[in-house]
């Protein structure tokens, strides 16, 4: 998949924490540009394969920017936070 003109975050679509993260990104993305692609979907799985990753590994996150820059995992979360101008770090869970 090449030629995308928008940033896209690829994450697990069945994980509750990932779903929460997607909602936060959607809420904080003031430009409305960032797309979310679950790894279980055709687009998300293709993007994972395109970047040499197992297409259904729920432990991986990708963030692909308009210019093709790719970050993954914690770096992807940090970059998403920078793009939305707000940290996208889940709150600390008490007792953990």
N, C-alpha and C positions, 0 to 999 in steps of 0.2 A: 504494500500500500504506500504509494508515494504521491506527492503533490497536494497533501492536505494543506489547507490555508487557515487552520484554526488549531489551538492547543487541545490535546486530548489526554485524559487520564485513563489508564487501563487498570482495572482492579477487579477483585472477586465480587461477583454480584450476589452471592449467597451469604457472605460473611456479615454479621450484624455490625461489627466495627467498621468494615469497609462501607457498608450502606450508610452508616452515620457520617463517615468522612465524605461520601458523595453528597449527602444533603448539606453538609457544612460548606463544601466547595460551591455548590449551587447557590446557596444563600449569600455567600460572601463575594462571589464573582460579579462585581458590579458591572463589568463590561458585557457579561453574558456570553463570552467567547468560549470558555472552557467546556469541552464536551466530555462526557463520561462514557466509557465503553467497558461493559463487563466482560471478563475473560470467557464467560460461557457463551457469549454471542459471536457471530461470524466476524465482525470487525475486531473485537478484542482479541480473539484467538489468532487472527491473521497478523495483527500487530505484534503479539507475543512471538509468533514464529518468525516474523520478519526481523526481529531483534535477537534471534538465537535462543529464545526461552521456551520452556515447555508451555504450551498454550493453556493448560488447565491447572497450573500451579497456583493455588490460592494464596501462597505466601509472598508473591511478587506484586509489586506496583510498578507501573511505568508512567512517566509523564513525557509526552512528546510535544515539543513546541513547534510553532509555525515554521521556524527555520530548520527543523529537523533535529535540533538538540534533544538528546534523550537522557533523562535521569531515571533512576530506579530506586525502589525501596524507600529508605528513610530520606535519601536525597530528593526523591520525587515529592515526598510530603513537604519537605522544606521548600522546594521550588514552588509548589502549589501555594504554600503560605506566602511566599514572596509575591507571587502573581496576584493574589487576592488581597495583599497588604495586611493580612491578619494571619497569625500562626494557625496552622491546621494540625494542631497536636491534640489528641484526645485528652480529656481531663483525667487527672490521676484517680484511679479507682481505689477507694479506701480499703485497707487491709491487704493491699498487694505490694 
